[in-house]
Amino acid sequence: MATAGDSHTRVSYRRNATFCDRIGNSVMGIFIGIILICAAVGLLWWNEGRAVRTAQSLDEGLRLVVPLTSTSVSMDQNNGQLVHLSGPLQTDAILSDSTYGVAINAVKLKRHVEMFQWVETEHKREINEGSQTRTETTYSYSKEWRSNVVKSGSFDNPSGHHNPNSFAVEPRVQVAASVQVGAFYLSHGLINSITNYRKLKPAAQPSGSDIKLHDGTFYHGKDPFRPEVGDMKVSFEYAGLSAKGSSHFGSADTVSIIAKQMGGQLTSYQTIAGDALEILYFGELSAKAIFDKEHASNNMMTMGLRFGGWLLMFIGFSALTSLVTTLVDWIPFIREVVSLGVCVLNMSMSISLSLTVIAIAWIRFRPVLGLTILAVSTLPFVISKMKVNADKRSH
């Protein structure tokens, strides 16, 4: 074991896989590839059904939503209806932390804690030495602020790099039990959507304690400019500023909500299409603007999951065809050509199969669009067939 400063290097060796070992791994890859392809098909199929259900639920909601002209009273004729309203948040709760002398009239108060700790960084360097591979693993140690406990007992060299086993002050989030917009009380689901956290800047450090206030953060330790292991920083953030509080923090947060009215309660609305609607956005937005944002979010999620499904399928085909490249990997030039060809083949098959799954899923809801996508999915094979026929005629 070599050392340099606050780091050291360990050297290990492992036998390189033989040709038979690589063949065995490739055969195992065939089974893994089949599992990955099946998982990708399932993911793509589920995603298309989810996307259509969400889009239909949003369209249904936009058709049925009832805009409320006033939030000061709840009208009985709107009970059970999907409603849209906007207004400032209100709560009687004063969220506070007596240890630090912090208090605010808001929906949420979050206490964020960091501790100065030893952190281990691992860097590996591998050198092929013919029949074996030499691995040089370098472990280096530095002190950093972390919001989680770093277990120094699992370090490669814990000596001289000891961290406390727990935080003396734990992070936590306080949430107001009752939140209103006008005469309407918000459900837990709507309250959970209030996440516009902003930093709370304390005016003074706590009296009668050794806690210091430095740059808007409470400091547990001797010197904030020369931190030691175990020192802690505590900061606060708030979300959902209430209209009933002091203007010292600014004006109250205005929200726009789509939800079901049940008396004076706003709760989740179950659509016929299948999704539940319980939506909150900050700012004063029309019902159409809210549903447009939800459609955009749905489209983004759909495209992200489509990419994830295709990538999973590409990896599956790569594992499935790894045996082909393994059989020729001992011939340098042939290996490169075959690897490129197999990669192009895997790309074509994964794209075509992904489009096929998407198309079949859409045929049920929009036949014309589904059949169009299905036709596009066959293009790689049609183009390949046309090229082969052209080559045959040229010869």
Secondary structure as GFF3:
##gff-version 3
##sequence-region A 1 395
A	DSSP	beta_strand	2	3	.	.	.	ID=ss1
A	DSSP	beta_strand	7	15	.	.	.	ID=ss2
A	DSSP	alpha_helix	19	64	.	.	.	ID=ss3
A	DSSP	beta_strand	66	67	.	.	.	ID=ss4
A	DSSP	three_ten_helix	76	78	.	.	.	ID=ss5
A	DSSP	beta_strand	82	90	.	.	.	ID=ss6
A	DSSP	beta_strand	95	97	.	.	.	ID=ss7
A	DSSP	beta_strand	102	104	.	.	.	ID=ss8
A	DSSP	beta_strand	106	128	.	.	.	ID=ss9
A	DSSP	beta_strand	132	146	.	.	.	ID=ss10
A	DSSP	three_ten_helix	152	154	.	.	.	ID=ss11
A	DSSP	beta_strand	172	175	.	.	.	ID=ss12
A	DSSP	beta_strand	180	181	.	.	.	ID=ss13
A	DSSP	beta_strand	184	186	.	.	.	ID=ss14
A	DSSP	alpha_helix	188	192	.	.	.	ID=ss15
A	DSSP	beta_strand	198	200	.	.	.	ID=ss16
A	DSSP	beta_strand	212	214	.	.	.	ID=ss17
A	DSSP	beta_strand	217	220	.	.	.	ID=ss18
A	DSSP	beta_strand	232	241	.	.	.	ID=ss19
A	DSSP	three_ten_helix	247	249	.	.	.	ID=ss20
A	DSSP	beta_strand	254	262	.	.	.	ID=ss21
A	DSSP	beta_strand	265	267	.	.	.	ID=ss22
A	DSSP	beta_strand	269	270	.	.	.	ID=ss23
A	DSSP	beta_strand	276	277	.	.	.	ID=ss24
A	DSSP	beta_strand	279	282	.	.	.	ID=ss25
A	DSSP	alpha_helix	287	320	.	.	.	ID=ss26
A	DSSP	alpha_helix	322	328	.	.	.	ID=ss27
A	DSSP	alpha_helix	332	363	.	.	.	ID=ss28
A	DSSP	alpha_helix	367	377	.	.	.	ID=ss29
A	DSSP	alpha_helix	379	394	.	.	.	ID=ss30
###
